Amino acid sequence: MEEVVGFSRAVRVGSFIAVGGTAPVDADGKTVGIGDVFAQTTQCFEIIKAALEAAGSGIEDIVRTRVILTDIDQWKQAIEARKAYCVDARPVDTIMAVTRFVNPEWLVEIEVDAIVPD
């Protein structure tokens, strides 16, 4: 999607990395885990992990997460998936709800900020 739409998955400026809204899609752009917030959140973090590694960082270097849901009542499932990636880094976090995403199959998008370790 990045090349088609014209955006970057992650942008590194100095030692700071911003990763934009990451949707639960596979390499072909198909939604992963339809109807399953936990599976979708996990897929988002797998994409984020690869983007951070490509930028010289890693999951352990996340300093902020934003969990964006279409149904705020499903926040616990999203956080359970998030824990597997962020329990050691313990970043600050925001959880919020939106009406919908571009693809109605998406229940969650994740944004993160990270640093490149010295």
N, C-alpha and C positions, 0 to 999 in steps of 0.2 A: 504493500500500500504506500510505503514511503515515496517511492519513485513515481507512482501513478498520481498521487495527490500533491506531491511536492512539499514534503516535510521531512525532518530528521527524527529518527527514533530517539537518538540521544545527541546532545551537543556538549562538547567539553570546552570550557573556557578556563585556561590555567589548570588549577587543581579541582575545579568544580564541574560536576556533570549533572545536567538536567535531562531526565527521561520523560518524554511527553506521555499523554494518555495512551496506555497500552491495552489493547483489546484482546480478548481470548480467541485468537485465531491460529490456525496451523500455517505451514509454509505455503499452502495453496489459497490462503485467505478464507478458509471455511471455519465456521465457529466450532470451537471445542467445548464439550460439556454442556450441550443445550439443556437448559433447565436446571443446571447444577452450579450454584455459586462457588462452592468449594473447588470444583474442577476448573471452572473458569478463572478463578483467582490464581490457582496454581499455574495455569497456562500463561497468564499475564506475567507472573514472576519468572517463569522460565525464559520468556522473551526478554524481560528486563535484565536478567542475569547475563544472557548472551550479549546484550547491548553494552552493559557495564564492562564486561571483560574485553570487548572490542575497543573500548575507550581507555583501557588501562586500569580499571578498577574492579570491584567485585561486590557481591551481595553484602559482604561484611562491612563495606564502606558506605552503606546507605545511611544518610542522616535525617531524611524526611520521607514519609510515605503519605500518599493521598489515596484513599479507597473510595471510589465513587460507585454507588449502587443505584439501581432503579427501584429497589425495594429495601428501604432502610431496616425493615424487620429481619432481613437476612444478614445483618452485619456480623453476627457471631460466626457464621459459616465462613465468611470472607476473612475474618480475623484468625480463625483456626488455620486456614491455609497460609496466611501471612506469617504466622508464628514460625513455621518451618524455615522461612527465609530470613526472618528478622530478629529472632529471639536473642542472638548474640550481639548484634549491632545496637538493638534497642533504640531505633530512630524515633523522633517525634512523629506524631501521626494525626491525620485528619480523616474522619469518616463522614461522608455526605451523601445525599441522595439527589438524583436528577429525575426528570420526567421520563426520559428515554435517551438512548444512544442512536447513532446513525443506523445501526443494524438492530432491529428489535429482538434478535436472539441474544444479544449481549446483555448480561445482567450486571456486569462490573467492568470497570476500567481502573487501571492503577497508574499513578504517576509517582516517580521517586526523584529525589536529589541525592547525590552522592559526592564523595571526594576521591581524589587519587591519593593514595597514601604516599608519604615521603619515603 
